[in-house]
Amino acid sequence: MDTSPPRLEIKDITRSFGGRAVVDHVSLTVQPGQVTCLLGPSGCGKSTTLRIIAGVEMQDSGTIHVDGELVCDTIFRIPPENRSIGLMFQDFSLFPHLTVAENVAFGLRGAKAEKRSRVIQLLRRVDLERYIDDYPHQLSGGEQQRVALVRALAPSPKIMLMDEPFSGLDNRLRDDIRDDTLAVLKEEGTAVLLVTHEPDEAMRMADEIALMRDGKIVQQGAPYNLYNAPKDREAAAFFSDINVIRGKVQGALTETAFGQFLAPGVADGASVDIVIRPQHIKIDFDRQGRGPNPTPQDGTPARGVVERARFMGNESLVEFRMDFDQSILRATIPSVFLPKTGTPLWLMIRRDRCFVFPAKG
């Protein structure tokens, strides 16, 4: 059993501005070779947390350790340049007057031949060796991003901090660059803490996600677990579109147009939100006012009328006005399915794909 300390450990970090807690008792660990993502909306404290770890911002309380050694508390502080931490930001910040080789070698120490060898090794790894003597303005955005990556990796940092590094790239290029970046980081065995507000990016890159809201980490775990077992309605909504059906609890059960749902631990008379993602709604045809028979898996069908249908490429999005309360429910259906406005159809929602949360407000 490995008993070595985490590569990065932050404990109970807080930071306030103007009396408002921007980072509120945040703790997390990152192991060597692990990619952890701080995911959350703008203004939730992600970037401030990153700046504190980097050493360019001071925390009000809490500690930071690297390989078990104290890096910073509210009294002791190792300077940023001595923390063995690499930084990558949305702005690549390459030096325009230096060549690609000079940019990558900027943070290296040692003999000229050794530095040149390390530069060639890294540029070869990201397929940019042929641009070694070019200047940043001669490169595309994706190529500049890869130069920024290997420049940050050149001194072999123990930890890489990445703040929205791919947001300046177009969507088609972004996926390729993310995959290339992840491969290089894994090869180096670097512990990575990535900040993003995009759930797709977090799911694609992270071994573990820490979901932040209002300065706190509200849920942490593997991407699969956060997606399939969200802590609350807001967590579910952050990863995808959701439908919400409101109901009241009686005897740990909630009665809805789709049948009964279990609501254990919720007091009688309290309201709950039943959350279902659009892709987990099943659709069946109307048969002279009748729908399919109820099943244990899909519950009771409820009828809706098509308000709008849109083709989205590999799926269609259909919006329904439900008969039982005139609410709108959205369903995504693989392939091309574009029913006309006004068409009655029956909807069923899978019990194993529903989340029941106490209602807020």
Buried (B, 14 or more C-beta within 10 A) or exposed (E): EEEEBBBBBBBEBBBBEEEEBBBBBBBBBBBBBBBBBBBBEEEBBBBBBBBBBBBEBEBBBBBBBBBEEEBBBEEEBBEBEEBBBBBBBBEBEBEEEBBBBBBBBBBBEEEEEEBBEBBBEBBEBBEBBEBBEBBBEEBEEBBBBBBBBBBBBBBEBBBBBBBBBBEBBEEEBBBEBBEBBBEBBBEBEBBBBBBBBBBBBBBBBBBBBBBBBBBBBBBBBEBEEBBEEBBBBBBBBBBBEBBBBEBBBEEBBBEBBBBBBEBEEBEEEBBBBBBBBBBBBBBBEBEEEEBBEEBEEBBBBBBBBBBBBEEEEEBBBBBBBBBEEEBEBBBBBEEEBEBEEEBBBBBBBBBEBBBBBBBEE
